[in-house]
């Protein structure tokens, strides 16, 4: 054991301090993403902070003319095994984890000659980016699983009262500003905020690794599902003004709802705007050619394909002009002045398009509240799993896609659809997948003319779709087609549509009363197609 005088002398390596009052004298820097690290290290050195660093980071700093102390010198142990072992040493973790207000900790540090570490700046091997590469084999992905980095982060975050941790390059400058202002100290509030970010960082990292292993191990859904989300933006409020809200993007997704989106005009986006925007965008992404979808309360109230974006919009709007008031619109064609003039006649909450001409922006910008969003280029839609929250849990499923083709469908009536009817049926079938169940879509050509959504009874959904068509475009009902997202349990729904002039129906089939339903079609001389696939959207 050291004598009392020797102990007091050795304690010079770790200063006594109360929580949150540690002066930063030594920092360990070890980063994979080296953006801004030179400037951060230079700022620390100007404050008299000693920099300890590991291989690649040390090289980056030394090339910039900065003096660093190697991790080998600090721990007295060399980096080995191709860098797999370099920071995993008790001298480092004792320096990070020591409580500066506990005599027992200070005595142990003095006895072992431990030096304090006051700040750790770490970001991790790029596991997610590597795993996403098509040319990355299993060995390369595994080598990008960081071990020492998360361990350092967690140690410093656990002991945040005495050791600060920085994982986000955007925090470099704010940390330096506070250190300069406070004679090298960071407040408890700052330390707590940095620790929260640190644990979120390691949680996200572990979730990505866990998911990668799970997807390689299990054919179906794994017994445990780890997911991570990062906040994209705060929202004014939730579905109602008394609810707080924010938008988070799922980590690891190839894209998300607002990835690549630029807001060019209008108020900030709301919770309900984003829900409707997601539905409108998903629907347009499923259609080939100039397309427009108008969504209200998370249901399409009009959708169409045409020769131009403007024509598609006009046909979609004609389906249900009353419901389209204050809707969210997605179009996959650039908006020119003529198109903007047509749009400006209506009240629009949100308009998403791949681009806007300057004179189009001038026209639409006259309405101060309309939110104009530009998304160019339009990315490939996500094909990952999706979840729906329930009390105390999450339901998870693969995304529902309309992948069935005409060749996979069966004509179950005596009369087969004509080519023009087939085109309308396939269009209506795609739209129907995006309507809340029970869902009925009536279409003429490649445009909706009536939509019945979210009904407890399928016959009521048919009735509403017919009412919408009669109200807006009654002349188009005779000869129109109808799509139902699930089978008809009785013949009453199809009969209502047949009596109104519908000439062809597409539905999954599979009801115990299919014979009655088909008989109603045959008795009226209309075509009926069975897809064999249901597309509920609850």
C-alpha positions in Angstrom: 0.0 0.0 0.0 1.1 3.6 -0.6 1.8 5.8 2.3 -0.5 8.8 3.0 2.0 11.2 1.4 2.5 8.9 -1.6 -1.2 8.7 -2.0 -1.7 12.4 -1.9 1.1 12.8 -4.5 -0.3 10.1 -6.8 -3.8 11.7 -6.6 -2.5 14.5 -8.9 -3.5 12.2 -11.7 -7.2 12.4 -10.8 -8.5 15.6 -9.3 -11.2 15.6 -6.6 -14.3 17.3 -7.9 -18.0 17.5 -7.3 -20.4 16.2 -9.9 -20.5 18.5 -12.9 -17.5 20.6 -11.8 -14.7 18.6 -13.5 -12.3 20.7 -15.5 -11.6 19.0 -18.8 -7.8 18.4 -18.9 -7.6 15.3 -20.9 -9.7 14.0 -23.9 -9.7 10.8 -25.8 -10.5 11.1 -29.5 -11.3 8.0 -31.6 -13.6 8.6 -34.5 -14.5 6.8 -37.7 -16.3 9.8 -39.2 -13.5 12.4 -39.2 -15.5 15.4 -40.3 -14.7 18.3 -38.0 -12.4 16.3 -35.7 -9.3 18.4 -36.5 -11.0 21.7 -35.6 -12.5 20.1 -32.4 -9.1 18.8 -31.4 -7.4 22.1 -32.1 -10.0 23.9 -30.0 -9.4 21.6 -27.1 -5.6 22.0 -27.3 -6.0 25.8 -27.3 -7.8 25.3 -24.0 -4.8 23.3 -22.6 -6.5 19.9 -23.0 -4.2 16.9 -23.6 -5.3 14.8 -26.6 -5.1 11.0 -26.4 -5.9 9.3 -29.7 -6.0 6.0 -31.5 -4.5 4.9 -34.9 -6.4 6.5 -37.7 -7.6 9.5 -35.7 -4.1 10.2 -34.4 -2.8 10.1 -38.0 -5.5 12.6 -39.1 -4.6 15.0 -36.2 -0.9 14.7 -36.6 -1.1 15.5 -40.4 -2.9 18.7 -39.4 0.1 19.6 -37.1 -1.6 18.7 -33.8 0.3 16.9 -31.0 -1.3 13.7 -29.7 -0.6 11.1 -27.2 -1.0 7.5 -28.4 -3.4 5.2 -26.7 -0.5 2.7 -26.3 1.4 5.3 -24.3 -1.7 6.0 -22.1 -2.5 2.4 -21.4 1.0 0.9 -21.6 -0.4 -1.7 -23.9 -0.1 -1.9 -27.7 -2.9 -2.0 -30.2 -3.1 -5.7 -31.3 -5.1 -8.0 -33.5 -5.5 -5.6 -36.4 -6.9 -3.0 -34.1 -9.6 -5.2 -32.6 -8.0 -4.5 -29.2 -6.7 -1.0 -28.6 -8.9 0.8 -26.0 -10.1 -2.2 -24.0 -7.9 -1.6 -21.0 -8.6 -1.0 -17.3 -6.4 2.1 -17.2 -8.7 3.8 -19.6 -11.9 2.6 -18.0 -10.8 3.4 -14.5 -9.9 6.9 -15.7 -13.4 7.2 -17.2 -15.5 5.6 -14.5 -13.9 7.0 -11.3 -16.1 9.1 -9.2 -14.2 12.2 -8.3 -16.0 12.7 -5.0 -15.4 9.2 -3.6 -12.2 8.6 -1.5 -12.3 4.9 -2.3 -12.2 5.6 -6.0 -9.5 8.2 -5.7 -7.4 5.9 -3.5 -7.7 3.0 -6.0 -6.8 5.3 -8.9 -3.7 6.5 -7.0 -2.6 3.0 -6.0 -2.8 1.9 -9.7 -1.4 5.1 -11.1 -4.6 5.8 -13.0 -4.9 9.0 -15.0 -8.2 10.8 -15.4 -10.1 11.0 -18.7 -12.4 13.9 -18.7 -13.9 13.8 -22.2 -14.4 11.1 -24.8 -15.2 11.9 -28.4 -16.1 8.7 -30.3 -18.2 7.8 -33.3 -18.5 4.2 -34.4 -17.4 2.0 -37.3 -19.9 2.4 -40.2 -21.8 -0.8 -39.6 -25.1 0.3 -41.2 -23.4 1.8 -44.3 -21.2 -1.3 -44.8 -24.1 -3.8 -44.3 -26.1 -1.9 -46.9 -23.4 -2.3 -49.6 -24.2 -4.9 -52.2 -20.5 -5.9 -52.4 -20.0 -6.4 -48.6 -19.5 -10.0 -47.6 -20.2 -11.3 -44.1 -16.6 -11.0 -43.0 -16.4 -7.3 -43.9 -19.7 -6.6 -42.2 -18.6 -8.3 -39.0 -15.3 -6.4 -39.0 -17.4 -3.2 -38.9 -19.0 -4.2 -35.6 -17.3 -1.7 -33.2 -16.5 -3.1 -29.7 -14.3 -0.5 -28.0 -16.2 2.5 -29.3 -19.6 1.6 -27.7 -17.8 0.5 -24.5 -16.1 3.9 -24.2 -19.3 5.7 -25.0 -21.3 3.8 -22.4 -18.6 4.2 -19.7 -18.4 8.0 -20.2 -22.2 8.3 -20.4 -22.7 6.3 -17.2 -20.3 8.5 -15.4 -21.5 11.7 -17.1 -21.3 13.6 -13.8 -17.5 13.4 -14.1 -16.7 12.4 -17.7 -18.3 14.0 -20.8 -19.0 12.1 -24.0 -19.4 13.5 -27.5 -20.8 11.3 -30.3 -22.3 13.8 -32.7 -20.0 16.1 -34.8 -22.7 18.8 -34.6 -21.9 19.1 -30.9 -18.2 19.9 -31.4 -18.7 23.7 -31.7 -21.3 24.1 -28.9 -19.0 22.0 -26.5 -16.0 24.2 -27.3 -18.0 27.4 -26.8 -19.1 26.3 -23.4 -15.6 25.2 -22.4 -14.2 28.5 -23.4 -16.9 30.4 -21.5 -16.6 28.4 -18.3 -12.8 27.8 -17.8 -12.9 24.3 -19.2 -16.0 23.0 -17.5 -19.3 21.6 -18.8 -22.6 22.0 -16.9 -24.6 19.0 -15.6 -27.3 19.9 -18.1 -24.9 19.7 -21.0 -23.4 16.5 -19.7 -26.8 14.9 -19.3 -27.9 15.9 -22.8 -24.6 14.5 -24.2 -25.1 11.2 -22.3 -28.7 10.9 -23.6 -27.4 11.2 -27.1 -24.6 8.7 -26.4 -27.0 6.0 -25.1 -29.3 6.7 -28.1 -26.2 6.2 -30.4 -25.3 2.8 -28.9 -28.9 1.7 -28.8 -29.3 2.5 -32.5 -26.0 0.7 -33.3 -27.0 -2.4 -31.4 -30.4 -2.4 -33.0 -28.9 -2.3 -36.5 -26.5 -5.2 -35.6 -29.3 -7.2 -34.0 -31.6 -6.8 -37.0 -28.8 -7.8 -39.4 -28.1 -11.0 -37.5 -31.8 -11.7 -37.1 -32.6 -11.3 -40.8 -29.8 -13.8 -41.6 -30.9 -16.3 -39.0 -34.7 -16.5 -39.2 -36.9 -17.1 -42.2 -39.9 -15.4 -40.6 -40.0 -12.7 -37.9 -37.4 -13.2 -35.2 -38.3 -13.8 -31.5 -37.1 -10.3 -30.6 -37.3 -7.2 -32.8 -35.0 -4.3 -32.2 -35.7 -1.0 -34.0 -34.3 2.5 -33.8 -35.7 5.9 -34.9 -34.2 9.3 -35.2 -36.1 12.6 -34.9 -36.5 14.4 -38.2 -38.5 17.3 -36.9 -40.9 18.5 -34.2 -44.5 19.1 -35.3 -46.8 21.9 -34.2 -49.1 19.4 -32.6 -50.6 16.0 -33.1 -53.9 14.9 -34.6 -55.4 17.5 -32.3 -54.0 20.8 -30.9 -53.7 19.4 -27.4 -51.4 16.6 -28.5 -47.6 17.0 -28.8 -46.0 15.4 -31.8 -42.8 14.8 -33.8 -41.7 12.9 -36.9 -39.1 10.2 -36.5 -37.4 8.2 -39.3 -36.6 4.6 -39.0 -32.9 4.0 -38.9 -31.6 1.9 -41.8 -34.4 2.6 -44.2 -33.3 3.4 -47.7 -35.6 6.5 -47.6 -38.3 8.0 -45.5 -41.3 10.3 -46.0 -39.4 13.6 -46.0 -36.0 12.3 -47.3 -35.0 14.6 -50.2 -38.1 16.8 -49.7 -37.7 20.6 -49.8 -40.4 22.8 -48.6 -40.6 25.8 -50.9 -43.5 27.7 -49.5 -46.2 27.7 -46.8 -46.7 26.9 -43.1 -44.9 24.2 -41.3 -46.1 20.7 -41.8 -48.5 19.1 -39.3 -49.0 15.6 -38.0 -52.1 15.1 -40.2 -50.4 16.6 -43.2 -47.7 13.9 -42.9 -50.2 11.1 -42.5 -52.0 12.2 -45.7 -48.8 12.9 -47.5 -47.5 9.4 -46.9 -50.8 7.9 -48.3 -50.8 10.2 -51.4 -47.1 9.5 -52.1 -47.5 5.7 -51.7 -50.4 5.7 -54.1 -48.7 7.8 -56.8 -45.6 5.6 -56.5 -47.6 2.6 -57.5 -48.8 4.1 -60.8 -46.9 4.2 -64.0 -47.3 7.4 -66.0 -48.4 10.9 -65.2 -50.5 10.4 -62.0 -52.2 12.4 -59.3 -53.6 11.3 -55.9 -55.7 13.6 -53.7 -56.0 12.4 -50.1 -58.2 13.6 -47.3 -58.3 12.1 -43.8 -55.8 9.4 -44.9 -58.1 8.2 -47.7 -57.9 8.9 -51.4 -60.8 11.0 -52.6 -59.6 11.0 -56.2 -56.9 9.4 -58.2 -56.1 9.3 -61.9 -53.6 8.6 -64.7 -53.5 10.8 -67.8 -51.3 12.1 -70.6 -50.1 15.0 -68.3 -49.8 15.9 -64.7 -52.4 18.6 -65.1 -54.9 16.3 -66.8 -54.4 13.6 -64.1 -55.1 16.2 -61.4 -58.2 17.5 -63.2 -59.6 13.9 -63.5 -58.7 13.1 -59.9 -60.3 16.3 -58.6 -63.5 15.6 -60.6 -64.0 12.4 -58.7 -65.1 14.2 -55.5 -64.6 18.0 -55.6 -66.2 18.5 -52.2 -63.9 16.1 -50.3 -60.9 17.4 -52.2 -61.3 20.8 -50.6 -58.3 21.2 -48.2 -56.7 17.9 -49.4 -53.1 16.7 -49.7 -52.1 16.3 -53.4 -49.2 14.3 -54.8 -48.3 14.4 -58.5 -45.3 12.8 -60.2 -45.0 15.5 -63.0 -43.4 18.9 -62.8 -45.8 21.8 -62.2 -45.8 24.5 -64.9 -47.7 27.8 -64.9 -50.9 26.4 -66.5 -51.0 23.5 -64.1 -50.4 25.9 -61.2 -53.3 28.1 -62.4 -55.6 25.1 -62.3 -54.4 24.1 -58.8 -54.8 27.6 -57.5 -58.5 27.5 -58.0 -58.9 25.1 -55.1 -57.9 25.2 -51.4 -54.9 22.8 -51.0 -53.2 21.9 -47.7 -50.1 20.3 -49.2 -48.8 19.8 -52.8 -45.9 17.4 -53.5 -44.3 17.4 -56.9 -40.9 16.6 -58.5 -40.4 20.2 -59.4 -42.0 23.6 -60.0 -41.4 26.2 -62.7 -40.6 29.7 -61.3 -43.8 31.2 -62.7 -45.7 28.3 -61.2 -44.3 29.1 -57.8 -45.3 32.7 -58.3 -48.9 31.7 -58.9 -49.1 29.2 -56.1 -47.2 31.4 -53.7 -50.0 33.9 -53.7 -51.7 31.5 -51.3 -49.6 32.0 -48.2 -50.6 28.8 -46.3 -50.3 26.2 -49.0 -47.3 24.0 -48.3 -45.3 23.4 -51.5 -43.0 20.4 -51.4 -40.4 19.4 -54.0 -39.1 15.9 -54.3 -36.6 15.4 -57.0 -35.5 12.8 -57.9 -38.4 10.7 -56.7 -36.7 7.7 -54.8 -37.7 4.1 -55.0 -40.4 3.2 -52.5 -39.4 1.4 -49.4 -40.1 -2.3 -49.3 -39.3 -2.9 -45.6 -41.7 -4.1 -42.9 -44.2 -1.8 -41.3 -45.6 -1.6 -37.8 -48.8 -0.4 -36.3 -48.9 0.5 -32.5 -51.4 -1.2 -30.2 -51.8 -1.0 -26.4 -48.4 -1.8 -25.0 -46.9 -3.2 -28.2 -46.4 -3.1 -31.9 -47.9 -5.2 -34.7 -45.4 -5.8 -37.5 -46.0 -7.0 -41.0 -44.4 -7.0 -44.4 -45.7 -4.2 -46.6 -48.8 -4.9 -48.7 -48.0 -4.6 -52.4 -50.2 -5.2 -55.4 -47.9 -7.7 -57.1 -50.6 -9.9 -58.7 -50.8 -9.6 -62.5 -53.6 -9.9 -65.0 -52.3 -13.4 -65.9 -52.6 -14.5 -62.3 -56.3 -13.4 -62.1 -59.3 -15.5 -63.1 -62.4 -14.5 -65.0 -65.2 -16.1 -63.0 -68.1 -14.9 -64.9 -69.4 -16.1 -68.3 -68.5 -12.8 -69.9 -64.8 -11.8 -70.0 -63.8 -8.1 -69.7 -62.9 -6.3 -72.8 -59.4 -4.7 -73.1 -60.7 -1.3 -72.1 -62.4 -2.8 -69.1 -59.2 -4.7 -68.1 -57.3 -1.4 -68.1 -59.8 0.2 -65.8 -60.1 -2.8 -63.6 -56.4 -3.1 -63.0 -56.2 0.6 -62.2 -59.1 0.5 -59.8 -57.6 -2.6 -58.1 -54.3 -0.7 -57.4 -56.2 2.3 -56.0 -58.4 0.1 -53.8 -55.3 -1.2 -51.9 -54.8 2.4 -50.6 -58.4 2.9 -49.4 -59.4 2.2 -45.8 -61.3 -1.1 -45.6 -64.1 -1.9 -46.3 -63.0 -0.3 -49.6 -64.9 0.1 -52.9 -63.5 2.0 -55.9 -65.5 2.8 -59.0 -63.4 3.9 -62.0 -63.9 4.9 -65.6 -60.8 4.5 -67.7 -57.9 5.2 -65.4 -59.6 7.7 -63.1 -61.7 7.2 -60.1 -65.3 8.4 -60.1 -66.5 7.2 -56.7 -64.8 5.8 -53.6 -66.4 4.3 -50.6 -64.0 4.0 -47.7 -63.8 2.8 -44.1 -67.2 1.3 -43.7 -68.2 -1.6 -41.4 -70.5 -3.0 -44.1 -69.3 -3.7 -47.6 -72.7 -2.9 -49.1 -72.6 0.5 -47.4 -69.2 1.1 -49.0 -70.7 0.3 -52.4 -73.6 2.7 -51.6 -71.3 5.5 -50.7 -69.1 5.0 -53.8 -72.2 5.2 -56.0 -73.5 8.3 -54.2 -70.1 10.0 -54.8 -70.2 9.1 -58.5 -73.8 10.2 -58.9 -73.0 13.5 -57.2 -70.0 14.4 -59.3 -70.0 12.6 -62.6 -73.3 10.6 -63.0 -72.8 10.4 -66.8 -69.8 8.2 -66.3 -71.5 5.5 -64.1 -72.9 3.5 -67.0 -70.0 1.3 -68.2 -67.8 2.0 -65.2 -65.9 -0.7 -63.3 -65.8 -1.5 -59.6 -63.0 -2.9 -57.3 -63.6 -4.3 -53.9 -60.6 -4.9 -51.6 -62.1 -8.2 -50.2 -64.8 -10.6 -51.3 -68.5 -9.8 -51.3 -70.2 -11.8 -48.5 -73.5 -11.5 -50.3 -74.8 -10.6 -53.7 -76.4 -7.3 -52.5 -73.3 -5.2 -53.0 -72.6 -6.2 -56.6 -76.3 -5.9 -57.4 -76.4 -2.3 -56.2 -73.5 -1.5 -58.5 -75.0 -3.5 -61.4 -78.3 -1.7 -61.1 -76.4 1.6 -61.3 -74.7 0.7 -64.6 -71.3 -0.9 -63.5 -70.2 -3.2 -66.3 -67.3 -5.1 -64.7 -66.2 -6.0 -61.1 -62.8 -7.1 -59.7 -62.6 -8.7 -56.3 -60.6 -11.4 -54.5 -63.3 -14.1 -54.5 -63.4 -16.8 -51.8 -66.8 -16.1 -50.2 -68.9 -19.1 -49.2 -71.6 -17.4 -51.3 -69.3 -16.9 -54.4 -71.8 -18.8 -56.5 -74.6 -16.3 -55.6 -72.3 -13.3 -56.3 -71.2 -14.8 -59.7 -74.7 -15.6 -60.6 -75.7 -12.0 -60.1 -73.0 -10.9 -62.5 -74.0 -13.5 -65.1 -77.7 -12.7 -64.8 -76.9 -9.1 -65.6 -74.4 -9.9 -68.3 -71.4 -8.2 -66.7 -67.8 -9.4 -66.3 -66.3 -10.4 -63.0 -62.7 -11.1 -62.2 -61.2 -12.8 -59.1 -57.7 -11.8 -58.0 -57.3 -14.4 -55.3 -55.6 -11.8 -53.1 -57.2 -9.5 -50.5 -55.9 -6.0 -49.7 -57.3 -4.8 -46.4 -56.0 -1.5 -45.1 -57.1 -1.0 -41.5 
